[in-house]
Amino acid sequence: MSEPLQGKTVVIVGAGPGFGRTLALRAAEQGATVVVAARTASRLDGIVDEVRAAGGTAIAAAVDATEPDSVRALRETVAQHTDAVHGLVYSAFAVPSMKPLAQTDHEQISRGIDLSVLGALRTTQEFTPLLEAGAETPDAEQIDAAPASSSVVMMASAVIHHSRERYAGYKIAKTALVALGHSLATELGPRGIRVNTVAPGYIYGETLKGYFEHLAGKYGGTVEDVYAHTAEKMDLRRLPGEREIVDPVVFLLSDAASAITGQTLTVDCGEFHT
Ligand SMILES: NC(=O)c1ccc[n+]([C@@H]2O[C@H](COP(=O)([O-])OP(=O)(O)OC[C@H]3O[C@@H](n4cnc5c(N)ncnc54)[C@H](OP(=O)(O)O)[C@@H]3O)[C@@H](O)[C@H]2O)c1
């Protein structure tokens, strides 16, 4: 039996040390050729080495998703390797202000929107022709067959479901990203491209562990205390690990999700019932 991403090329923009690295390894294990893109070339090279050591295929390409010329150069690099892209994951993220709106200058909010929302838009627009080339043309005479579509997955956050103090800048950007996903799904669906967002509550990996260490230092206590306090709000009394966020993304990239577009999948161990 073939793997779910066999024969597909998947581009991950904003490939960091946690989610991005784990997704690259998992997507390659599931058969994809993976392109990892972000600003830190040394980290990308490390991810590529790990994928190759595990028997997968990957290339690294530096990109700054806030720079149109850089996103264009990424697309040109990818186009040198392939005529078609089947999956695009937009995960680029920088820690937002985490201050009340009254103390957040508009420039900070704009920067969050530029990276999270406009970065996703300019990347999707740049890759649309390659994504369209990755989709099968529907056969009008075979209405009961599901043609393979291409898939864009944009990483939102369960912050879209709450309005807690200090999360406003992050919420504004991620909620706009969900709205972008809806509109792109409408516009790109006729070209065979699905667009969905995934909203993790937390991803218990490198980035979050660092944040919990910061909170433990700031308020006293240990990382385990911060984890326990956070996890008590979840139905499952724990936080999702990287693989538990990555696997739903792999599902949305795969043809098993061929009829799913314009959706937001919340993955949060049951913190919010949406
Ligand atoms: N971690 C969580 O608990 C959590 C919870 C909910 C949602 N999420 C979402 O899930 C996604 C992955 O989270 P994560 O914790 O793995 O994030 P992360 O470790 O911070 O990885 C995101 C990566 O984005 C890259 N990036 C930042 N600015 C960029 C730019 N201008 N152009 C290209 N790449 C850029 C950074 O790499 P470079 O510095 O090398 O560019 C960074 O490593 C994010 O979208 C985040 O909002 C995370």
The ligand as an SDF file (V2000), in Angstrom:
LIG
                    3D

 48 52  0  0  0  0  0  0  0  0999 V2000
    3.8510   26.3280   19.8480 N   0  0  0  0  0  0  0  0  0  0  0  0
    2.5790   26.3770   20.2070 C   0  0  0  0  0  0  0  0  0  0  0  0
    2.2100   26.0360   21.3510 O   0  0  0  0  0  0  0  0  0  0  0  0
    1.5300   26.8450   19.2320 C   0  0  0  0  0  0  0  0  0  0  0  0
    0.1970   26.9270   19.6490 C   0  0  0  0  0  0  0  0  0  0  0  0
   -0.7710   27.3260   18.7430 C   0  0  0  0  0  0  0  0  0  0  0  0
   -0.4100   27.6420   17.4440 C   0  0  0  0  0  0  0  0  0  0  0  0
    0.8860   27.5610   17.0630 N   0  0  0  0  0  0  0  0  0  0  0  0
    1.2270   27.9160   15.6790 C   0  0  0  0  0  0  0  0  0  0  0  0
    1.8460   26.7990   15.0580 O   0  0  0  0  0  0  0  0  0  0  0  0
    2.8980   27.2310   14.1960 C   0  0  0  0  0  0  0  0  0  0  0  0
    4.2130   26.5590   14.5770 C   0  0  0  0  0  0  0  0  0  0  0  0
    4.5040   26.9030   15.9160 O   0  0  0  0  0  0  0  0  0  0  0  0
    5.9460   26.7020   16.5270 P   0  0  0  0  0  0  0  0  0  0  0  0
    5.8030   26.8410   17.9850 O   0  0  0  0  0  0  0  0  0  0  0  0
    6.6040   25.5050   15.9470 O   0  0  0  0  0  0  0  0  0  0  0  0
    6.6520   28.0140   15.9910 O   0  0  0  0  0  0  0  0  0  0  0  0
    8.2020   28.3160   15.9060 P   0  0  0  0  0  0  0  0  0  0  0  0
    9.0310   27.3020   16.5860 O   0  0  0  0  0  0  0  0  0  0  0  0
    8.3920   29.7030   16.3510 O   0  0  0  0  0  0  0  0  0  0  0  0
    8.4810   28.1520   14.3590 O   0  0  0  0  0  0  0  0  0  0  0  0
    8.0510   29.0950   13.4610 C   0  0  0  0  0  0  0  0  0  0  0  0
    9.2090   29.4900   12.5880 C   0  0  0  0  0  0  0  0  0  0  0  0
    8.8050   30.5720   11.7500 O   0  0  0  0  0  0  0  0  0  0  0  0
    9.9960   31.1080   11.2190 C   0  0  0  0  0  0  0  0  0  0  0  0
    9.8220   32.4970   10.8280 N   0  0  0  0  0  0  0  0  0  0  0  0
    9.6550   33.5860   11.6160 C   0  0  0  0  0  0  0  0  0  0  0  0
    9.6230   34.6800   10.8820 N   0  0  0  0  0  0  0  0  0  0  0  0
    9.7610   34.2760    9.5820 C   0  0  0  0  0  0  0  0  0  0  0  0
    9.8340   34.9680    8.3540 C   0  0  0  0  0  0  0  0  0  0  0  0
    9.7580   36.3080    8.2840 N   0  0  0  0  0  0  0  0  0  0  0  0
    9.9550   34.2410    7.2230 N   0  0  0  0  0  0  0  0  0  0  0  0
   10.0540   32.9010    7.2660 C   0  0  0  0  0  0  0  0  0  0  0  0
   10.0140   32.2030    8.4120 N   0  0  0  0  0  0  0  0  0  0  0  0
    9.8760   32.8860    9.5510 C   0  0  0  0  0  0  0  0  0  0  0  0
   11.0470   31.0260   12.3280 C   0  0  0  0  0  0  0  0  0  0  0  0
   12.2620   30.4990   11.7920 O   0  0  0  0  0  0  0  0  0  0  0  0
   13.4020   31.5110   11.3100 P   0  0  0  0  0  0  0  0  0  0  0  0
   13.6860   32.4070   12.4680 O   0  0  0  0  0  0  0  0  0  0  0  0
   14.5230   30.6100   10.9360 O   0  0  0  0  0  0  0  0  0  0  0  0
   12.8590   32.2580   10.1300 O   0  0  0  0  0  0  0  0  0  0  0  0
   10.4330   30.0270   13.3250 C   0  0  0  0  0  0  0  0  0  0  0  0
   11.3190   29.0080   13.6860 O   0  0  0  0  0  0  0  0  0  0  0  0
    2.9360   28.7660   14.2970 C   0  0  0  0  0  0  0  0  0  0  0  0
    2.2240   29.3180   13.2220 O   0  0  0  0  0  0  0  0  0  0  0  0
    2.2320   29.0610   15.6060 C   0  0  0  0  0  0  0  0  0  0  0  0
    1.5790   30.3060   15.6130 O   0  0  0  0  0  0  0  0  0  0  0  0
    1.8740   27.1720   17.9300 C   0  0  0  0  0  0  0  0  0  0  0  0
  1  2  1  0
  2  3  2  0
  2  4  1  0
  4  5  1  0
  4 48  2  0
  5  6  2  0
  6  7  1  0
  7  8  2  0
  8  9  1  0
  8 48  1  0
  9 10  1  0
  9 46  1  0
 10 11  1  0
 11 12  1  0
 11 44  1  0
 12 13  1  0
 13 14  1  0
 14 15  2  0
 14 16  1  0
 14 17  1  0
 17 18  1  0
 18 19  2  0
 18 20  1  0
 18 21  1  0
 21 22  1  0
 22 23  1  0
 23 24  1  0
 23 42  1  0
 24 25  1  0
 25 26  1  0
 25 36  1  0
 26 27  1  0
 26 35  1  0
 27 28  2  0
 28 29  1  0
 29 30  1  0
 29 35  2  0
 30 31  1  0
 30 32  2  0
 32 33  1  0
 33 34  2  0
 34 35  1  0
 36 37  1  0
 36 42  1  0
 37 38  1  0
 38 39  2  0
 38 40  1  0
 38 41  1  0
 42 43  1  0
 44 45  1  0
 44 46  1  0
 46 47  1  0
M  CHG  2   8   1  16  -1
M  END
$$$$
